[in-house]
């Protein structure tokens, strides 16, 4: 097709220009310039079809076995079908969709990495991908699952007796029993290793607990809450399984949060709360035992950050292909593409970091310091990624309907919980310098 026949397609535009001047101008162009004009003309009739959106740019999911990949995709389907349609409404109203728990239980993924006790048994890598898939749609739901499968079940798995494990873990794996994890206090966050204000004292075959816990996820409706307290006799940390309805145990919902609003955090007050020796975690004798639980779940938070970042990136990329300004999608603008590539670069980096951390877990060689470094890096870069994503949305970015505002807010919680950025940095700093900088 000639240049002139292509130009005739412009109709009215062509009739308004001086043909002789146009011919003269075209005659002065070289072959490359004419080719560029032809390319522009031909592109005018094409319908823009954006490529498939996939935040796994280095295809790390290919390292899952076929069976693991199937589970990952089932979790993705569950999140897209059951959670995504209601995520914003639940977040806005600060309510938890309890009706989804039986459907989540059908996935058979709770307690995946524990050996025995009716666990389905799976790799840490698969667990990481599951966590990522949940946070990719709703960080609140992934937090609920992390508390249930990681913190609550993990406390019993790592610190409980055989009898306690068989009593609680199978039911929790089936999600017939929901757990919570009470460590953080109103006046004690990062300093939990240095001394809890919540106390316990043995009285015959029972223990009496007094104090408060704060920011305790799931606690408003949990069937059991793991409470960590300082023994007044030996000053060591002990763990207790406190069942719902126990006298002296009160859980009040914390209101007006700006992040993870769907998660039901509670302020717990323990007033002469009597717990039987039978419900004391028999293998917990100091905070070092508590740290076994935190070590495993800290890696999970790194994956949560990856999921939150991936969800924000994919939302922003999709939006950029659909939002038109100046007659074309904003994805065609250089500054927007630069932001998208910055986001993808950081996302791919933290995704690779979390991936390798899980491989170390599966090998049994992961250290506390390595988990802390991943938590620091992944949550830090997630904050930056969601910020760039919000920027691409412009003014629409502050509207909940576009999802990105939820990702931005939830990233703030990830940055702080399971050990602040500063504390985790000092854990790594102590390891690489040999000097403790803790107060």
C-alpha positions in Angstrom: 0.0 0.0 0.0 1.4 3.5 -1.0 1.8 6.4 1.4 -0.9 8.3 -0.5 -3.5 5.5 -0.2 -2.8 5.3 3.5 -3.1 9.0 3.9 -6.5 9.0 2.2 -7.8 7.0 5.2 -7.7 10.2 7.2 -10.7 11.6 5.3 -11.5 15.0 6.8 -8.0 15.5 8.1 -6.6 14.9 4.6 -9.0 17.3 3.0 -7.9 20.1 5.3 -4.2 20.0 4.4 -2.4 21.4 1.4 -1.8 18.4 -0.8 1.1 19.9 -2.8 2.9 20.9 0.3 2.4 17.4 1.7 3.8 15.8 -1.4 6.8 18.2 -1.4 7.4 17.4 2.2 7.2 13.7 1.7 9.6 13.9 -1.2 12.3 15.3 1.1 12.1 12.4 3.5 14.6 9.6 3.5 13.6 5.9 3.6 13.8 5.6 7.3 11.5 8.6 7.9 9.0 7.3 5.4 9.0 3.9 7.1 8.3 5.6 10.4 5.3 7.5 8.9 4.0 4.3 7.5 4.3 2.6 10.9 2.3 5.4 12.5 -0.4 5.3 9.9 -0.8 1.5 10.1 -0.9 1.6 13.9 -3.9 4.0 13.8 -6.3 1.2 12.8 -5.1 -1.3 15.4 -6.9 -2.0 18.7 -4.5 -2.0 21.6 -4.3 -5.3 23.3 -2.1 -5.2 26.4 0.0 -8.3 27.2 -1.0 -10.7 30.0 -0.3 -9.3 33.4 2.0 -11.4 35.5 4.0 -10.1 38.5 6.2 -13.3 38.5 8.5 -11.9 35.9 11.3 -14.4 36.5 8.7 -17.3 36.5 9.7 -18.5 40.0 6.6 -20.6 40.3 8.1 -23.0 37.8 10.2 -24.4 40.6 7.1 -25.7 42.3 6.2 -29.3 41.7 3.1 -29.9 39.5 1.2 -30.8 42.6 2.3 -27.6 44.4 1.5 -25.5 41.4 -2.0 -26.9 41.4 -2.4 -25.9 45.1 -1.1 -22.4 44.4 -3.7 -22.0 41.6 -6.5 -23.3 43.8 -5.6 -20.7 46.4 -5.5 -18.0 43.6 -9.0 -19.1 42.5 -10.3 -19.0 46.0 -9.0 -15.5 46.5 -10.3 -14.2 43.2 -13.7 -15.9 43.5 -14.5 -15.5 47.2 -12.3 -12.7 48.6 -11.7 -10.2 45.9 -15.4 -9.3 45.4 -15.9 -8.4 49.1 -12.4 -7.3 50.1 -13.0 -3.5 49.9 -16.4 -3.7 51.7 -15.0 -5.8 54.6 -12.0 -3.5 54.8 -14.1 -0.4 54.8 -16.5 -1.7 57.4 -13.7 -3.3 59.5 -15.5 -6.7 59.6 -14.2 -10.2 59.0 -16.0 -12.6 56.6 -16.3 -15.5 59.0 -18.4 -17.3 56.4 -15.3 -17.8 54.3 -13.5 -19.9 57.0 -15.1 -23.2 56.0 -14.4 -22.5 52.3 -10.7 -21.8 53.2 -10.6 -24.9 55.3 -11.5 -26.9 52.1 -8.2 -25.9 50.6 -6.4 -28.1 53.2 -3.4 -25.7 53.6 -3.3 -24.8 57.3 -0.2 -26.1 59.2 1.3 -27.1 55.9 4.9 -27.4 57.0 4.3 -29.3 60.3 5.2 -32.9 60.4 2.4 -35.2 61.6 -0.7 -34.3 63.5 -2.9 -34.6 60.4 -0.8 -32.0 58.5 -1.1 -32.2 54.7 2.7 -31.8 54.7 4.2 -29.4 52.2 7.3 -27.3 51.6 8.1 -23.9 53.0 8.4 -22.7 49.4 4.8 -23.7 48.7 3.7 -22.1 51.9 5.4 -18.9 50.8 3.6 -18.9 47.5 0.3 -19.5 49.2 0.9 -16.5 51.5 1.9 -14.4 48.5 -1.3 -15.4 46.6 -3.5 -14.4 49.6 -1.7 -11.0 50.2 -1.8 -10.4 46.4 -5.6 -9.9 46.8 -6.1 -9.0 50.5 -3.3 -8.7 53.0 -5.9 -8.9 55.8 -6.9 -12.4 54.8 -3.3 -13.5 54.6 -2.7 -12.1 58.1 -5.7 -14.0 59.5 -4.2 -17.2 57.9 -0.7 -16.4 59.1 -2.0 -16.0 62.7 -3.9 -19.3 62.5 -1.5 -21.5 60.6 1.8 -19.8 61.7 1.6 -18.1 65.1 -1.1 -20.0 66.9 -0.5 -23.5 65.5 3.2 -22.9 65.5 3.2 -22.1 69.2 1.6 -25.5 70.0 3.8 -27.3 67.4 7.1 -25.9 68.6 6.3 -25.5 72.3 3.6 -28.0 73.2 3.6 -31.5 74.5 2.6 -34.4 72.3 -0.7 -34.6 74.1 -1.3 -30.9 73.5 -0.4 -31.2 69.8 -2.8 -34.0 69.2 -5.5 -32.3 71.1 -5.4 -29.0 69.2 -3.5 -29.2 65.9 -5.7 -31.5 63.9 -8.8 -29.4 64.7 -6.9 -26.2 64.0 -5.7 -27.6 60.7 -9.3 -28.3 59.7 -10.1 -24.7 60.9 -12.7 -26.1 63.3 -10.8 -24.3 66.0 -9.4 -20.8 65.3 -6.4 -19.5 67.2 -4.8 -16.2 68.2 -1.4 -15.2 69.4 -0.9 -12.9 72.4 2.6 -11.5 72.7 2.6 -7.8 72.1 1.5 -5.5 75.0 0.3 -1.9 75.3 3.7 -0.9 76.8 5.9 -3.7 75.4 6.4 -4.2 71.6 10.0 -4.6 70.5 11.2 -5.2 74.0 9.3 -8.4 74.6 12.5 -10.3 75.0 13.6 -8.0 77.7 10.5 -8.5 79.9 6.8 -8.8 79.6 4.4 -6.9 81.9 1.9 -9.7 81.7 2.7 -12.1 84.6 1.9 -15.6 85.6 2.3 -17.3 88.9 1.7 -21.0 89.7 -0.9 -21.8 92.3 -1.0 -25.6 92.8 -2.2 -27.2 89.6 -3.1 -23.9 88.1 -1.5 -20.6 86.9 -2.9 -17.1 87.5 -2.4 -14.6 84.7 -2.6 -10.9 85.0 -1.9 -8.1 82.4 -2.8 -6.9 79.0 -2.1 -7.8 75.4 -2.6 -5.5 72.4 -2.9 -5.9 68.6 -3.9 -9.5 68.9 -5.3 -10.6 65.6 -8.3 -13.0 65.5 -8.7 -12.7 69.3 -12.3 -11.3 69.2 -13.6 -14.6 67.8 -10.8 -17.1 68.4 -11.5 -20.4 70.2 -8.1 -20.3 71.8 -5.5 -17.6 72.3 -1.8 -18.3 73.1 -0.8 -16.0 75.9 2.9 -15.4 76.7 3.6 -14.2 80.3 6.5 -13.7 82.6 6.8 -16.1 85.5 7.0 -14.1 88.7 9.1 -17.0 90.3 11.9 -17.4 87.8 11.4 -14.3 85.6 11.2 -16.6 82.4 8.6 -16.5 79.7 5.9 -19.1 79.8 3.2 -19.9 77.2 -0.5 -20.7 77.9 -3.4 -21.9 75.8 -6.3 -19.8 77.0 -9.7 -21.1 75.8 -12.6 -18.9 74.8 -14.9 -18.1 77.7 -12.2 -18.6 80.4 -13.0 -16.5 83.4 -10.9 -13.4 83.7 -10.1 -13.2 80.0 -11.6 -10.3 78.1 -11.0 -9.4 74.4 -12.1 -6.0 73.1 -12.0 -5.1 69.4 -9.6 -2.3 68.5 -11.3 0.3 66.4 -10.3 3.0 63.9 -7.2 1.3 62.4 -5.9 2.7 59.1 -4.4 -0.7 58.0 -5.5 -4.3 57.9 -9.0 -3.2 58.9 -10.5 -6.6 58.1 -8.3 -8.2 60.7 -10.0 -8.3 64.1 -7.3 -7.0 66.5 -8.1 -7.0 70.2 -7.0 -5.5 73.4 -6.9 -8.4 75.8 -7.2 -7.9 79.6 -6.3 -10.8 81.9 -7.6 -10.3 85.5 -6.7 -13.2 87.8 -7.2 -15.5 84.8 -6.8 -19.0 86.0 -5.3 -21.5 83.6 -4.7 -25.2 84.4 -1.2 -26.7 84.2 -2.6 -28.9 81.5 -2.9 -25.8 79.2 0.6 -24.5 79.9 2.8 -25.1 76.8 5.0 -27.8 78.3 8.1 -27.2 76.1 8.3 -23.4 76.6 10.7 -22.4 79.4 12.1 -19.1 78.1 11.8 -16.5 75.4 14.2 -18.5 73.3 11.4 -21.1 72.8 9.0 -18.3 71.8 11.6 -17.2 69.3 11.3 -20.5 67.5 7.8 -19.5 66.5 8.7 -16.0 65.4 11.6 -17.2 63.3 9.3 -19.2 61.1 6.6 -16.6 60.8 9.0 -13.7 60.1 9.7 -15.4 56.8 6.0 -15.6 56.2 5.7 -11.8 56.6 8.4 -11.4 53.9 6.2 -13.3 51.6 3.2 -11.3 52.7 5.0 -8.2 51.6 5.8 -9.7 48.3 2.1 -10.5 47.8 1.1 -7.0 48.8 3.6 -5.5 46.4 2.6 -7.8 43.6 -1.0 -7.0 44.0 -0.3 -3.3 43.9 2.0 -3.6 40.8 -0.5 -5.7 38.9 -3.3 -3.3 39.8 -1.3 -0.3 38.6 -0.2 -2.1 35.4 -3.7 -3.0 34.5 -5.0 0.5 35.3 -2.3 2.1 33.1 -3.5 0.1 30.1 -7.1 1.1 30.6 -6.8 4.8 31.7 -6.7 7.1 28.7 -5.3 10.6 28.7 -4.5 12.8 25.7 -6.1 10.2 23.5 -4.0 7.2 24.5 -3.4 4.8 27.4 -1.1 6.3 30.1 0.9 3.0 29.8 2.3 4.6 26.6 3.9 7.5 28.5 7.6 7.2 29.2 7.3 8.4 32.9 4.6 5.8 33.6 6.6 3.0 32.0 9.6 4.0 34.1 7.6 3.8 37.3 6.2 0.4 36.3 9.7 -0.9 35.6 11.0 0.5 38.9 8.1 -1.4 40.6 8.8 -4.6 38.7 12.5 -4.4 39.5 11.9 -4.1 43.3 9.2 -6.7 43.2 11.3 -9.2 41.3 14.2 -8.6 43.8 12.2 -9.2 46.9 10.3 -12.1 45.3 13.7 -13.7 44.6 14.9 -13.0 48.1 11.8 -14.6 49.7 12.0 -17.5 47.3 15.6 -18.2 48.4 14.7 -17.8 52.0 12.1 -20.5 51.7 14.6 -22.8 50.0 16.9 -22.3 53.0 14.0 -23.2 55.3 13.4 -26.3 53.3 17.0 -27.2 53.7 16.8 -26.5 57.4 19.6 -24.0 57.3 17.7 -20.6 57.6 18.9 -18.5 60.5 17.1 -15.9 62.5 19.3 -13.2 61.0 18.4 -14.2 57.4 14.7 -14.1 58.2 15.1 -10.7 59.7 17.0 -9.4 56.7 14.2 -10.6 54.4 11.6 -9.0 56.6 13.4 -5.7 56.5 14.1 -5.7 52.8 10.7 -7.0 51.6 8.6 -4.7 53.7 10.8 -1.7 52.9 10.6 -2.2 49.2 6.9 -3.0 49.4 6.3 0.5 50.8 8.1 2.0 47.8 6.2 -0.2 45.3 2.8 0.6 46.6 3.8 4.3 46.6 4.7 4.2 43.0 1.5 2.3 42.2 -0.6 4.9 44.0 1.2 7.6 41.9 0.1 5.9 38.7 -3.5 6.0 39.7 -3.3 9.8 40.3 -6.3 11.1 42.1 -8.2 7.8 41.7 -5.5 6.2 43.9 -7.2 7.5 47.1 -10.5 5.8 46.2 -11.1 2.4 47.7 -12.9 1.2 44.6 -9.5 0.9 42.8 -8.0 -1.3 45.5 -4.7 0.4 45.5 -5.5 2.6 48.6 -6.0 -0.6 50.6 -2.6 -2.0 49.5 -0.9 1.3 50.4 -2.5 1.3 53.9 -1.9 -2.4 54.6 1.8 -2.1 53.6 2.3 0.1 56.7 1.2 -2.7 59.0 3.5 -5.1 57.3 6.4 -2.7 57.8 5.9 -2.7 61.6 4.6 -6.0 62.8 6.6 -9.2 63.4 9.4 -7.0 64.5 9.9 -3.4 63.4 12.4 -2.5 60.6 14.7 -1.1 63.2 14.8 -4.1 65.5 15.2 -6.6 62.6 18.0 -4.4 61.3 19.8 -4.5 64.6 19.5 -8.3 64.7 21.3 -8.4 61.3 23.7 -5.7 62.4 24.7 -7.7 65.4 25.4 -10.7 63.3 27.6 -9.0 60.7 29.6 -6.8 63.1 29.7 -9.0 66.2 28.5 -6.0 68.3 25.1 -5.7 69.8 23.6 -2.3 69.4 20.5 -3.0 71.4 19.8 -0.7 74.3 
